[in-house]
């Protein structure tokens, strides 16, 4: 029985946990452009937001989310996909 437990436990201990997300500075203008580009390519909002995070345009705060939404409102003609996803759906 102890052999089975050690064999089962071994692969589980070698499994890598996903790396934590590393945030950058809040860049609402850049984030809206990145979101719009991702959404335009048919990516989901989650996938587009991951692009924003990878580009270090999001600091992880609720305030930054608000700034991104406000910027998408201001740039609704230049970034229609981001505006629609953040305000209309």
KEKE-97377 format. One record per atom (N, C-alpha, C): residue in three letters; atom name; z, y, x. Coordinates in steps of 0.001 Angstrom, whole numbers, always signed. Layout:
! KEKE-97377
   aa  at       c3       c2       c1
  ALA  CA        Z        Y        X
...
This chain:
! KEKE-97377
   aa  at       c3       c2       c1
  UNK   N       +0    -1193     +823
  UNK  CA       +0       +0       +0
  UNK   C       +0    +1264     +871
  UNK   N     +779    +1294    +1941
  UNK  CA     +820    +2481    +2793
  UNK   C     -521    +2723    +3478
  UNK   N    -1278    +1659    +3772
  UNK  CA    -2599    +1804    +4361
  UNK   C    -3538    +2525    +3404
  UNK   N    -3496    +2173    +2128
  UNK  CA    -4347    +2813    +1124
  UNK   C    -3993    +4289    +1001
  UNK   N    -2733    +4608     +995
  UNK  CA    -2313    +6001     +883
  UNK   C    -2757    +6812    +2090
  UNK   N    -2674    +6224    +3283
  UNK  CA    -3083    +6975    +4466
  UNK   C    -4592    +7165    +4505
  UNK   N    -5352    +6199    +4010
  UNK  CA    -6810    +6333    +3979
  UNK   C    -7226    +7365    +2940
  UNK   N    -6565    +7355    +1801
  UNK  CA    -6892    +8313     +740
  UNK   C    -6463    +9719    +1142
  UNK   N    -5335    +9855    +1811
  UNK  CA    -4823   +11170    +2187
  UNK   C    -5614   +11789    +3337
  UNK   N    -6176   +10985    +4202
  UNK  CA    -6883   +11491    +5367
  UNK   C    -8088   +12359    +5000
  UNK   N    -9001   +11892    +4149
  UNK  CA   -10139   +12751    +3814
  UNK   C    -9723   +14037    +3107
  UNK   N    -8692   +13956    +2295
  UNK  CA    -8252   +15148    +1579
  UNK   C    -7705   +16196    +2542
  UNK   N    -7048   +15774    +3599
  UNK  CA    -6477   +16731    +4536
  UNK   C    -7559   +17398    +5386
  UNK   N    -8718   +16757    +5523
  UNK  CA    -9797   +17319    +6316
  UNK   C   -10690   +18257    +5510
  UNK   N   -10509   +18286    +4203
  UNK  CA   -11331   +19162    +3359
  UNK   C   -11006   +20615    +3667
  UNK   N   -12050   +21407    +3794
  UNK  CA   -11855   +22836    +4080
  UNK   C   -11681   +23612    +2789
  UNK   N   -10728   +24513    +2815
  UNK  CA   -10556   +25404    +1674
  UNK   C   -11522   +26556    +1833
  UNK   N   -11998   +27104     +706
  UNK  CA   -12919   +28233     +834
  UNK   C   -12235   +29419    +1507
  UNK   N   -13005   +30132    +2304
  UNK  CA   -12450   +31291    +2992
  UNK   C   -12146   +32396    +1974
  UNK   N   -11053   +33114    +2181
  UNK  CA   -10754   +34221    +1267
  UNK   C   -11814   +35317    +1421
  UNK   N   -12051   +36022     +329
  UNK  CA   -13031   +37101     +369
  UNK   C   -12504   +38248    +1219
  UNK   N   -13380   +38795    +2026
  UNK  CA   -13006   +39933    +2866
  UNK   C   -13644   +41172    +2262
  UNK   N   -12809   +42106    +1897
  UNK  CA   -13284   +43317    +1251
  UNK   C   -13537   +44420    +2270
  UNK   N   -14356   +45376    +1888
  UNK  CA   -14628   +46539    +2721
  UNK   C   -14138   +47786    +2010
  UNK   N   -14781   +48894    +2297
  UNK  CA   -14444   +50149    +1622
  UNK   C   -15176   +50215     +289
  UNK   N   -14648   +50999     -615
  UNK  CA   -15288   +51189    -1911
  UNK   C   -16506   +52103    -1727
  UNK   N   -17676   +51571    -2026
  UNK  CA   -18931   +52314    -1927
  UNK   C   -19668   +52158    -3256
  UNK   N   -19289   +52959    -4269
  UNK  CA   -19876   +52780    -5596
  UNK   C   -21392   +52964    -5636
  UNK   N   -21919   +53900    -4890
  UNK  CA   -23365   +54136    -4903
  UNK   C   -24098   +52924    -4326
  UNK   N   -23636   +52436    -3194
  UNK  CA   -24234   +51254    -2596
  UNK   C   -24044   +50019    -3465
  UNK   N   -22879   +49909    -4087
  UNK  CA   -22595   +48763    -4946
  UNK   C   -23527   +48731    -6155
  UNK   N   -23781   +49876    -6752
  UNK  CA   -24683   +49933    -7907
  UNK   C   -26097   +49541    -7484
  UNK   N   -26529   +50005    -6330
  UNK  CA   -27862   +49632    -5834
  UNK   C   -27951   +48132    -5589
  UNK   N   -26919   +47561    -4992
  UNK  CA   -26899   +46131    -4719
  UNK   C   -26847   +45332    -6019
  UNK   N   -25985   +45753    -6953
  UNK  CA   -25905   +45083    -8251
  UNK   C   -27256   +45111    -8960
  UNK   N   -27875   +46270    -8980
  UNK  CA   -29146   +46423    -9665
  UNK   C   -30212   +45530    -9036
  UNK   N   -30248   +45478    -7719
  UNK  CA   -31233   +44638    -7024
  UNK   C   -31015   +43165    -7346
  UNK   N   -29773   +42725    -7354
  UNK  CA   -29481   +41329    -7675
  UNK   C   -29826   +40982    -9107
  UNK   N   -29448   +41858   -10022
  UNK  CA   -29739   +41620   -11433
  UNK   C   -31239   +41652   -11709
  UNK   N   -31935   +42522   -11007
  UNK  CA   -33388   +42619   -11155
  UNK   C   -34074   +41320   -10731
  UNK   N   -33479   +40633    -9742
  UNK  CA   -34019   +39357    -9255
  UNK   C   -33626   +38184   -10156
  UNK   N   -32858   +38453   -11213
  UNK  CA   -32459   +37404   -12141
  UNK   C   -31133   +36752   -11826
  UNK   N   -30380   +37310   -10896
  UNK  CA   -29065   +36758   -10563
  UNK   C   -28066   +37142   -11642
  UNK   N   -27007   +36370   -11737
  UNK  CA   -25946   +36680   -12693
  UNK   C   -25119   +37855   -12169
  UNK   N   -24288   +38403   -13038
  UNK  CA   -23402   +39486   -12624
  UNK   C   -22444   +38993   -11534
  UNK   N   -21953   +37763   -11666
  UNK  CA   -21042   +37213   -10651
  UNK   C   -21728   +37094    -9300
  UNK   N   -22958   +36559    -9300
  UNK  CA   -23690   +36429    -8041
  UNK   C   -24006   +37799    -7442
  UNK   N   -24352   +38746    -8282
  UNK  CA   -24646   +40100    -7806
  UNK   C   -23390   +40761    -7245
  UNK   N   -22252   +40508    -7887
  UNK  CA   -20995   +41075    -7396
  UNK   C   -20602   +40438    -6071
  UNK   N   -20901   +39156    -5882
  UNK  CA   -20649   +38532    -4586
  UNK   C   -21483   +39187    -3497
  UNK   N   -22703   +39596    -3833
  UNK  CA   -23535   +40322    -2873
  UNK   C   -22868   +41644    -2495
  UNK   N   -22306   +42321    -3481
  UNK  CA   -21604   +43592    -3233
  UNK   C   -20426   +43355    -2289
  UNK   N   -19677   +42283    -2537
  UNK  CA   -18519   +41977    -1701
  UNK   C   -18960   +41627     -282
  UNK   N   -20000   +40810     -160
  UNK  CA   -20502   +40436    +1170
  UNK   C   -21033   +41640    +1936
  UNK   N   -21561   +42632    +1214
  UNK  CA   -22051   +43858    +1853
  UNK   C   -20923   +44848    +2129
  UNK   N   -19682   +44426    +1845
  UNK  CA   -18482   +45244    +2103
  UNK   C   -18529   +46591    +1360
  UNK   N   -18985   +46545      +92
  UNK  CA   -19080   +47751     -728
  UNK   C   -17995   +47795    -1801
  UNK   N   -17038   +46882    -1733
  UNK  CA   -15981   +46780    -2735
  UNK   C   -14665   +46540    -2029
  UNK   N   -13628   +47292    -2411
  UNK  CA   -12332   +47156    -1738
  UNK   C   -11338   +46281    -2496
  UNK   N   -11748   +45719    -3618
  UNK  CA   -10877   +44824    -4373
  UNK   C    -9990   +45501    -5390
  UNK   N   -10073   +46799    -5533
  UNK  CA    -9188   +47514    -6450
  UNK   C    -9829   +47715    -7824
  UNK   N    -8974   +47885    -8807
  UNK  CA    -9457   +48214   -10152
  UNK   C   -10110   +49588   -10164
  UNK   N    -9614   +50493    -9346
  UNK  CA   -10199   +51833    -9273
  UNK   C   -11643   +51758    -8806
  UNK   N   -11919   +50892    -7841
  UNK  CA   -13283   +50759    -7335
  UNK   C   -14210   +50237    -8424
  UNK   N   -13728   +49300    -9234
  UNK  CA   -14523   +48802   -10356
  UNK   C   -14859   +49951   -11301
  UNK   N   -13874   +50791   -11573
  UNK  CA   -14103   +51950   -12440
  UNK   C   -15129   +52889   -11818
  UNK   N   -15025   +53141   -10529
  UNK  CA   -15987   +54019    -9852
  UNK   C   -17395   +53427    -9899
  UNK   N   -17507   +52121    -9729
  UNK  CA   -18816   +51471    -9796
  UNK   C   -19405   +51615   -11195
  UNK   N   -18594   +51395   -12214
  UNK  CA   -19088   +51544   -13594
  UNK   C   -19504   +52990   -13871
  UNK   N   -18691   +53954   -13432
  UNK  CA   -19031   +55364   -13652
  UNK   C   -20315   +55732   -12916
  UNK   N   -20480   +55223   -11715
  UNK  CA   -21687   +55500   -10942
  UNK   C   -22905   +54879   -11612
  UNK   N   -22736   +53691   -12185
  UNK  CA   -23869   +53070   -12888
  UNK   C   -24266   +53900   -14105
  UNK   N   -23300   +54563   -14724
  UNK  CA   -23603   +55451   -15858
  UNK   C   -24406   +56654   -15361
  UNK   N   -23983   +57219   -14245
  UNK  CA   -24682   +58375   -13687
  UNK   C   -26082   +58010   -13197
  UNK   N   -26253   +56780   -12735
  UNK  CA   -27542   +56342   -12185
  UNK   C   -28280   +55400   -13143
  UNK   N   -28060   +55567   -14436
  UNK  CA   -28634   +54628   -15405
  UNK   C   -30156   +54578   -15380
  UNK   N   -30801   +55662   -14987
  UNK  CA   -32267   +55641   -14904
  UNK   C   -32736   +55009   -13595
  UNK   N   -32015   +55238   -12526
  UNK  CA   -32383   +54677   -11224
  UNK   C   -31974   +53204   -11093
  UNK   N   -30942   +52796   -11812
  UNK  CA   -30428   +51428   -11740
  UNK   C   -30222   +50879   -13155
  UNK   N   -31307   +50661   -13893
  UNK  CA   -31173   +50271   -15299
  UNK   C   -30548   +48893   -15519
  UNK   N   -30754   +47958   -14610
  UNK  CA   -30196   +46613   -14787
  UNK   C   -28679   +46636   -14656
  UNK   N   -28182   +47361   -13676
  UNK  CA   -26722   +47473   -13492
  UNK   C   -26110   +48215   -14668
  UNK   N   -26738   +49292   -15105
  UNK  CA   -26227   +50043   -16251
  UNK   C   -26131   +49148   -17483
  UNK   N   -27200   +48426   -17767
  UNK  CA   -27222   +47580   -18955
  UNK   C   -26142   +46520   -18887
  UNK   N   -25998   +45872   -17741
  UNK  CA   -25016   +44787   -17603
  UNK   C   -23585   +45313   -17680
  UNK   N   -23330   +46482   -17100
  UNK  CA   -21968   +47012   -17047
  UNK   C   -21549   +47784   -18296
  UNK   N   -22509   +48273   -19074
  UNK  CA   -22166   +49095   -20221
  UNK   C   -22651   +48563   -21566
  UNK   N   -23747   +47826   -21580
  UNK  CA   -24340   +47451   -22850
  UNK   C   -24030   +46003   -23264
  UNK   N   -23620   +45181   -22341
  UNK  CA   -23365   +43767   -22674
  UNK   C   -21896   +43446   -22646
